[in-house]
């Protein structure tokens, strides 16, 4: 069972975090350069990064008036928290309900189902061996 302790990110915040996780550290201009056209204004990205800093996702190192930003929440930790919240909100913390939903409601191919079955069988063997 997963429990969410982390704030969820808005779409814009998540887009900026994806870039920071990718580049590991950078200035606002570095983030702007990574965005697709039409690029948002420098000040918009600067504001989003400061919000991320207030939320505890990002920190900075100051070089005079310039700041180099870096993530302090790992992508893996955020993914676990986000997925835990998603699982709780939509599937009552039940992996069985999640798998049932996707196998019944999506266009999941037989090949994908077989790959999932193989992964689960491996995990079952590993759990039994512990």
C-alpha positions in Angstrom: 0.0 0.0 0.0 1.2 3.5 -0.9 0.6 6.6 1.1 1.0 10.0 -0.5 2.8 12.6 1.6 4.0 14.8 -1.2 2.1 17.7 -2.9 1.0 16.9 -6.4 2.3 19.0 -9.2 0.4 21.0 -11.7 1.0 20.1 -15.3 3.3 23.1 -15.8 5.2 22.3 -12.6 5.6 18.7 -13.6 6.9 19.7 -17.0 9.6 21.8 -15.4 10.4 19.0 -12.9 10.8 16.6 -15.8 13.4 18.9 -17.3 15.2 19.4 -14.0 15.3 15.6 -13.4 16.7 15.2 -16.9 19.4 17.9 -16.7 20.0 17.4 -13.0 20.8 21.1 -12.4 20.5 24.3 -14.3 19.5 27.9 -14.6 16.1 29.2 -15.7 17.4 29.8 -19.2 18.5 26.1 -19.4 15.0 25.0 -18.5 13.4 27.4 -21.1 15.8 26.0 -23.8 14.5 22.5 -23.1 10.9 23.5 -23.7 9.1 23.1 -27.0 8.0 26.0 -29.1 6.2 28.3 -28.5 8.4 28.7 -25.4 6.8 30.3 -22.3 8.3 33.5 -21.1 11.5 33.4 -19.0 9.6 35.0 -16.1 6.9 32.4 -16.2 9.4 29.5 -15.9 11.2 31.5 -13.1 7.9 31.8 -11.2 7.2 28.1 -11.6 10.6 27.2 -10.3 10.2 29.4 -7.3 6.8 27.7 -6.6 8.5 24.3 -6.8 11.1 25.6 -4.4 8.4 26.7 -1.9 6.7 23.3 -2.3 10.0 21.6 -1.4 10.8 20.0 -4.8 13.7 22.2 -5.8 16.6 24.1 -4.2 19.2 26.4 -5.5 22.7 27.6 -5.3 23.2 31.4 -5.6 25.8 33.0 -7.8 25.3 36.6 -7.1 21.8 37.4 -8.5 21.7 34.2 -10.6 20.4 30.9 -9.2 21.3 27.4 -10.3 18.3 25.1 -9.5 18.4 21.4 -8.8 15.7 18.8 -7.7 15.7 17.7 -4.1 12.9 15.2 -4.7 13.9 12.4 -6.9 11.8 11.4 -9.9 11.4 7.9 -8.4 10.1 9.3 -5.0 7.6 11.6 -6.8 6.5 8.7 -9.0 5.9 6.5 -6.0 3.9 9.2 -4.3 1.9 10.2 -7.4 1.1 6.6 -8.2 0.2 5.9 -4.5 -2.2 8.8 -4.6 -3.6 7.7 -8.0 -4.1 4.1 -6.7 -5.8 5.4 -3.6 -8.1 7.8 -5.4 -9.2 5.7 -8.2 -8.8 2.0 -7.1 -9.2 2.0 -3.3 -5.5 1.1 -2.9 -6.2 -2.2 -4.8 -3.7 -3.4 -7.4 -6.2 -6.1 -8.3 -8.8 -3.4 -9.2 -6.2 -1.5 -11.2 -5.1 -4.5 -13.2 -8.8 -5.5 -13.7 -9.6 -2.0 -14.9 -6.8 -1.9 -17.5 -7.3 -5.4 -18.7 -11.1 -4.9 -19.2 -11.2 -1.2 -20.2 -8.2 -0.8 -22.4 -7.0 -2.1 -25.7 -4.3 -4.1 -24.0 -3.0 -6.8 -26.4 -2.6 -10.4 -25.5 1.1 -9.9 -25.9 1.1 -7.2 -23.3 -0.9 -9.3 -20.9 1.5 -12.2 -21.4 4.5 -9.9 -20.6 2.7 -8.7 -17.4 1.9 -12.3 -16.4 5.6 -13.3 -16.8 6.7 -10.3 -14.7 4.2 -11.2 -12.0 5.3 -14.8 -12.0 8.9 -13.7 -11.5 7.9 -11.5 -8.6 5.9 -14.2 -7.0 8.9 -16.6 -7.2 11.1 -13.8 -5.7 8.6 -13.2 -2.8 8.4 -16.9 -2.0 12.2 -17.1 -1.9 12.5 -14.4 0.7 
